[in-house]
């Protein structure tokens, strides 16, 4: 260790204060007496170079550890940020798909409403036609019935074509959604939309079946009209013969 006024190659003193010496000199007539009083103030702890170097090395190691810890956390934050960006892109893509499905569902609802209106119109046409077949007879009526029957046939064919097209479109959309979304998840909005579309497909199949029933009724009415026409022709031949 180093003290005041002394130099050593092995270390140096920090915050050292020099020794304080106070002297009182008294002169006598016969003799000279010098009295020296030396007081040493309390000195702080002395640190050697090796101790300082050890502290610096310790602080350097701690700083390196903190730096490694910071870099590790920064890497994790970057990974989380990238994950958030990817999830944001997935959410955006899912939102676009949901909006597209909503538009398709709206279009399907409109076409279903149109088909229902066509079905009602067909029923409204068939009801008076059946009543007229029961109540009226004659060549004029048969000619009118033929026109109504032809119109009804065309309307039934039109509705049947629309039903087939709607069923195929709905089937394609459902297969596309089932293929793209993977395993079913009841909490997934797309799976709920798929259930709605499947319900719409069931409705279309029900409408298609009822359309077939109506077409059979039209065929029955046609047979009745043909039978009435043949009976009318026979009655005319008997009358003129």
Protein Blocks (a to p, Z undefined) as FASTA:
>chain_A
ZZehiacfkbccehiacddddddddddfkbccdddddddddddddddfklmmmmmmmmmm
mmmmmmmmmmmmmmmmmmmmmmmmmmmmmmmmmmmmmmmmmmmmmmmmmmmmmmmmmmmm
mmmmmmmmmmmmmmggcjklmmmmmmmmmmmmmmmmmmmmmmmmmmmmmmmmmmmmmmmn
opadfklmklmmmmmmmmmmmmmmmmmmmmmmmmmmmmmmmmmmmmmmmmmmmmmmmmmZ
Z
